[in-house]
């Protein structure tokens, strides 16, 4: 299934480090778009969701950032949105 990932990040210190990490994990930039990536998955939605959240979180922590919201879609499933909570040090789901 195709995965689309959109990242809304403020205060990203090292964009190159962030994008290198995403690319290493299978997410390539969408041509002509800023902070939009695509990839493929063969796992179930639950596993893919956990993988995306983990990959983006690690990339952000390697790069340094102030705030981050992400949205992603896996196959035909509805888009999901998450906001990084610095107090809990993890992403939390938000409604669109």
PLY file of the C-alpha trace (Angstrom):
ply
format ascii 1.0
element vertex 96
property float x
property float y
property float z
element edge 95
property int vertex1
property int vertex2
end_header
0.00 0.00 0.00
1.12 3.53 -0.69
1.89 5.84 2.24
1.71 9.63 2.05
3.31 11.63 4.90
3.01 15.40 5.40
5.13 17.07 8.08
4.43 20.55 9.49
7.50 21.35 11.56
8.72 24.63 13.06
12.23 25.34 14.23
13.83 22.34 12.52
17.55 22.74 13.11
18.92 20.19 10.62
16.60 19.53 7.65
19.27 17.45 5.89
19.64 15.13 8.87
15.85 14.78 9.16
15.36 13.97 5.47
18.32 11.58 5.40
16.76 9.64 8.28
13.35 9.47 6.55
14.97 8.35 3.29
16.93 5.63 5.12
13.60 4.35 6.50
11.92 4.30 3.07
10.26 7.71 2.77
11.25 9.74 -0.29
10.42 13.41 -0.85
7.50 14.13 -3.17
8.85 16.22 -6.02
7.73 19.85 -5.90
6.41 19.60 -2.32
7.99 20.77 0.92
8.01 18.29 3.81
5.85 15.79 1.92
7.02 12.21 1.54
5.84 8.93 0.10
6.65 5.31 0.64
5.18 1.82 0.51
4.16 -0.68 3.15
3.24 -4.34 3.19
2.27 -4.45 6.86
-1.09 -3.88 8.56
-2.30 -0.35 9.30
-1.57 -0.61 13.05
2.06 -1.63 12.45
2.52 0.97 9.73
1.13 3.72 11.98
3.54 2.79 14.79
6.45 2.69 12.31
5.65 6.13 10.87
5.36 7.72 14.32
8.64 6.15 15.43
10.54 7.12 12.28
9.40 10.75 12.35
10.03 11.04 16.11
13.60 9.72 15.77
14.28 12.00 12.80
13.02 15.02 14.70
15.07 14.22 17.78
18.22 13.80 15.67
17.55 17.15 14.00
16.20 19.31 16.81
12.85 21.09 16.48
10.32 23.31 18.27
6.92 21.95 17.20
5.68 19.31 14.81
2.38 18.11 13.40
2.14 15.25 10.94
-0.60 13.82 8.78
-0.44 10.58 6.89
-2.55 8.26 4.82
-1.99 4.55 4.33
-3.63 3.14 1.22
-7.29 4.16 1.07
-7.60 4.72 4.84
-8.55 8.20 6.00
-5.82 10.67 6.81
-4.67 10.69 10.45
-3.10 13.67 12.24
-0.70 13.79 15.19
0.93 16.54 17.24
4.22 16.07 19.07
3.81 16.67 22.80
7.12 17.66 24.38
5.80 17.00 27.90
5.09 13.33 27.09
7.92 13.15 24.52
5.67 11.45 21.96
3.07 12.05 19.26
-0.60 12.31 20.26
-3.47 11.87 17.80
-5.63 14.91 17.05
-8.86 15.15 15.08
-8.95 16.74 11.65
0 1
1 2
2 3
3 4
4 5
5 6
6 7
7 8
8 9
9 10
10 11
11 12
12 13
13 14
14 15
15 16
16 17
17 18
18 19
19 20
20 21
21 22
22 23
23 24
24 25
25 26
26 27
27 28
28 29
29 30
30 31
31 32
32 33
33 34
34 35
35 36
36 37
37 38
38 39
39 40
40 41
41 42
42 43
43 44
44 45
45 46
46 47
47 48
48 49
49 50
50 51
51 52
52 53
53 54
54 55
55 56
56 57
57 58
58 59
59 60
60 61
61 62
62 63
63 64
64 65
65 66
66 67
67 68
68 69
69 70
70 71
71 72
72 73
73 74
74 75
75 76
76 77
77 78
78 79
79 80
80 81
81 82
82 83
83 84
84 85
85 86
86 87
87 88
88 89
89 90
90 91
91 92
92 93
93 94
94 95
